[in-house]
Amino acid sequence: MKIIISPAKKMNRKEEEIDRLTRPVFYEEACCLREKMKAMDFGSLKTLWNCNDKITEENLERLRLYEMDKNLTGAVIAYEGIQYQYMAPQVFTERQWEYIKGHLRILSGLYGLLGPQDGVIPYRLEMQAKLQIGEHKDLYSFWGDRLYRELTREDRTILNLASKEYSKAIEKYLEKDVRYITCIFGEYIQGKIKVKATKAKMARGEMVRWLSENQIEEPEEIKNFHSLNYAFREEYSSEREFVFLEKEEVQ
């Protein structure tokens, strides 16, 4: 089983021993994308990154100064968003690390697909960014089915904990023999299931931590997740969607 999650916009650098890090499988492609951005002017990058002047300048400086193969940080430690705070990989046991190294993959606009200990540098490039590379009008076209093929090379079960922006890079290519399960974390409000983005990010990170703690291997075991007051609800779930609702909101 492979678990897919989204990256976070905010990143840090925490240099690690080089022998603990691995090389991203699509390293050469990432270098190509980065060179494309380095050739763009301030205004074009601001539009591409969809951010203000300050953030554009900060990331332009990263393009100027950082090198792809130096001062690297393991991917799961480098991202600092809410999901990663609740995952808390900094306090993982060796057993948990072994689990996520085998199961967890991070989807990335720049790197394509990352293992937890793949060495990365800080960057800004969301999967939905309209970066034209040759005949490819955007990153979805650029990556094509390569991320899906790599993800399913050894496993035919995917647990989707990624946002739609990233999971759509995989879902387009799903084959009949691949079991693809999306976890939905929501609240039952006025007869409808409502998903709140921040709470969903918290739950996704918490689930990765729980999966690693309990060494979960089988999809049916995922239904036992009950952290952050969420509980699996069979009546709202299907083979492809596992729905977890906050218990106090269930009516």
C-alpha distance (Angstrom), angle and dihedral (degrees) to the residues before:
residue distance angle dihedral
M1 . . .
K2 3.78 . .
I3 3.82 120.8 .
I4 3.81 117.0 -152.0
I5 3.80 124.5 -159.3
S6 3.80 136.4 171.0
P7 3.80 124.5 -107.9
A8 3.82 123.2 -119.3
K9 3.81 127.5 -117.4
K10 3.79 92.7 -133.3
M11 3.80 114.6 72.9
N12 3.78 137.7 173.1
R13 3.79 136.9 -163.6
K14 3.77 120.9 -120.4
E15 3.75 108.1 162.9
E16 3.78 113.4 -140.0
E17 3.76 135.5 -167.9
I18 3.78 104.8 -74.1
D19 3.81 93.2 -132.0
R20 3.82 89.7 61.4
L21 3.79 92.5 57.6
T22 3.78 129.3 80.5
R23 3.79 130.2 -152.7
P24 3.83 118.8 -107.1
V25 3.78 111.0 -108.4
F26 3.81 90.9 -129.2
Y27 3.80 95.9 43.0
E28 3.82 95.0 133.0
E29 3.80 91.6 51.0
A30 3.81 90.2 49.5
C31 3.81 90.0 53.0
C32 3.80 89.4 51.4
L33 3.82 92.5 52.0
R34 3.79 91.9 46.9
E35 3.80 92.5 51.2
K36 3.80 88.4 51.6
M37 3.82 90.2 55.0
K38 3.81 92.9 45.4
A39 3.81 88.6 59.7
M40 3.83 92.9 54.5
D41 3.81 124.9 94.0
F42 3.81 127.3 -120.3
G43 3.81 96.0 -95.4
S44 3.79 94.4 48.2
L45 3.81 91.6 49.1
K46 3.80 91.8 48.0
T47 3.82 89.1 54.6
L48 3.81 92.8 44.0
W49 3.80 92.9 49.5
N50 3.82 94.0 38.8
C51 3.80 93.8 -140.1
N52 3.80 142.5 117.8
D53 3.82 127.6 -85.8
K54 3.81 94.8 -94.4
I55 3.80 94.6 53.6
T56 3.81 90.8 42.8
E57 3.80 90.9 53.8
E58 3.79 91.7 46.8
N59 3.79 92.6 52.9
L60 3.80 93.1 41.4
E61 3.80 86.9 56.5
R62 3.80 88.8 52.0
L63 3.79 89.3 54.1
R64 3.80 90.3 51.4
L65 3.80 98.7 45.4
Y66 3.80 110.8 28.1
E67 3.78 124.3 80.7
M68 3.78 122.1 -151.9
D69 3.79 95.5 -126.4
K70 3.82 102.5 40.0
N71 3.81 137.4 75.7
L72 3.79 91.7 9.1
T73 3.80 130.7 -178.5
G74 3.80 126.5 -155.5
A75 3.82 107.1 -101.6
V76 3.80 99.1 -122.4
I77 3.82 90.1 50.8
A78 3.83 94.6 42.9
Y79 3.83 96.5 62.1
E80 3.82 115.6 79.2
G81 3.82 106.2 -175.3
I82 3.81 126.8 126.2
Q83 3.79 92.2 -92.2
Y84 3.80 91.4 56.8
Q85 3.80 92.7 45.3
Y86 3.80 89.9 57.8
M87 3.78 91.7 43.3
A88 3.84 88.7 54.0
P89 3.83 97.9 -167.8
Q90 3.82 89.9 173.9
V91 3.81 89.1 77.2
F92 3.82 98.2 40.5
T93 3.77 117.7 132.7
E94 3.80 119.2 -125.5
R95 3.81 87.8 -102.0
Q96 3.80 91.2 55.1
W97 3.80 90.8 48.4
E98 3.77 91.3 52.7
Y99 3.79 89.5 50.9
I100 3.81 96.7 51.3
K101 3.80 92.6 42.7
G102 3.78 87.8 60.0
H103 3.80 99.1 37.7
L104 3.82 113.7 22.4
R105 3.80 124.0 84.1
I106 3.81 127.6 175.7
L107 3.80 118.5 -147.6
S108 3.80 112.8 -139.2
G109 3.79 136.3 -176.9
L110 3.81 91.6 -143.1
Y111 3.81 103.6 32.0
G112 3.79 98.9 30.2
L113 3.79 99.2 -147.6
L114 3.81 125.9 11.3
G115 3.76 134.7 -167.9
P116 3.83 116.3 -143.9
Q117 3.80 94.2 -101.5
D118 3.79 99.0 38.3
G119 3.80 107.9 128.0
V120 3.82 113.6 -114.2
I121 3.79 140.2 169.2
P122 3.83 125.3 -140.2
Y123 3.81 112.8 -83.9
R124 3.78 142.5 154.3
L125 3.80 118.8 -132.9
E126 3.78 121.7 124.4
M127 3.78 119.7 -156.2
Q128 3.80 92.2 -117.7
A129 3.83 92.8 54.3
K130 3.81 113.8 125.1
L131 3.80 97.2 -125.2
Q132 3.79 110.9 157.6
I133 3.79 114.9 -148.2
G134 3.77 114.6 179.6
E135 3.79 108.4 -58.9
H136 3.81 91.6 -8.6
K137 3.81 115.1 98.3
D138 3.80 95.3 -164.1
L139 3.80 144.2 -1.4
Y140 3.80 94.4 -86.9
S141 3.78 88.2 60.3
F142 3.81 93.0 41.6
W143 3.79 94.2 53.7
G144 3.80 94.1 38.1
D145 3.81 111.8 165.9
R146 3.81 95.3 -27.6
L147 3.81 95.0 100.9
Y148 3.79 91.8 48.8
R149 3.83 92.7 47.0
E150 3.80 91.9 50.9
L151 3.80 91.8 45.6
T152 3.81 93.6 51.9
R153 3.81 97.3 38.3
E154 3.80 91.8 104.7
D155 3.81 104.2 6.2
R156 3.79 130.2 54.7
T157 3.81 96.5 -170.4
I158 3.82 121.3 78.2
L159 3.79 125.6 -172.8
N160 3.80 107.1 -157.1
L161 3.81 114.8 -147.7
A162 3.81 93.3 150.6
S163 3.79 129.6 109.4
K164 3.81 118.6 -102.7
E165 3.81 91.6 -104.3
Y166 3.79 89.4 64.5
S167 3.80 103.8 28.2
K168 3.82 91.5 57.8
A169 3.83 87.3 67.8
I170 3.81 85.8 66.6
E171 3.81 104.9 30.2
K172 3.80 94.7 62.8
Y173 3.80 90.7 68.0
L174 3.80 102.8 40.9
E175 3.81 115.6 142.1
K176 3.78 126.3 -149.6
D177 3.81 95.1 -108.7
V178 3.82 93.4 54.2
R179 3.80 116.6 92.4
Y180 3.79 108.0 -144.1
I181 3.81 117.8 -173.2
T182 3.79 123.8 -174.4
C183 3.80 118.4 -162.2
I184 3.80 115.8 -143.3
F185 3.79 119.8 -162.2
G186 3.77 113.5 -166.6
E187 3.78 152.1 132.1
Y188 3.78 127.7 -107.6
I189 3.81 105.3 -125.4
Q190 3.81 125.7 168.9
G191 3.78 93.2 -20.6
K192 3.81 96.2 -46.8
I193 3.78 136.7 92.2
K194 3.80 109.7 -118.0
V195 3.81 121.9 -164.9
K196 3.79 116.7 -155.0
A197 3.80 112.3 -159.0
T198 3.80 99.3 -138.4
K199 3.80 94.3 46.6
A200 3.81 90.6 46.6
K201 3.82 90.7 53.8
M202 3.80 90.1 50.1
A203 3.81 91.2 50.5
R204 3.81 93.9 47.3
G205 3.78 91.5 53.9
E206 3.79 91.4 44.7
M207 3.80 90.4 50.6
V208 3.81 92.9 53.2
R209 3.80 89.0 51.6
W210 3.83 90.7 47.6
L211 3.80 92.7 47.4
S212 3.80 90.7 52.4
E213 3.81 93.6 45.5
N214 3.79 91.8 51.6
Q215 3.82 96.5 36.3
I216 3.80 91.5 -129.5
E217 3.81 113.8 -162.6
E218 3.80 105.5 159.3
P219 3.83 123.9 67.0
E220 3.81 93.4 -134.2
E221 3.81 89.8 60.2
I222 3.81 89.7 62.4
K223 3.81 88.6 73.4
N224 3.82 88.8 71.2
F225 3.81 91.6 69.9
H226 3.81 109.3 121.5
S227 3.82 107.6 156.7
L228 3.84 124.5 131.5
N229 3.81 87.5 26.3
Y230 3.81 93.0 -67.8
A231 3.79 121.7 139.8
F232 3.79 131.2 -170.9
R233 3.81 113.3 -107.3
E234 3.80 113.3 -155.1
E235 3.81 94.1 -171.4
Y236 3.81 92.9 62.3
S237 3.80 96.5 38.1
S238 3.79 134.4 86.8
E239 3.79 137.5 -174.3
R240 3.81 89.5 -83.7
E241 3.81 100.0 35.8
F242 3.80 126.7 51.0
V243 3.81 108.6 -165.6
F244 3.80 121.0 -155.9
L245 3.81 119.3 -173.6
E246 3.76 131.0 -168.1
K247 3.77 104.1 -104.1
E248 3.80 98.2 -135.4
E249 3.80 90.5 54.2
V250 3.80 96.5 51.9
Q251 3.80 113.0 107.1
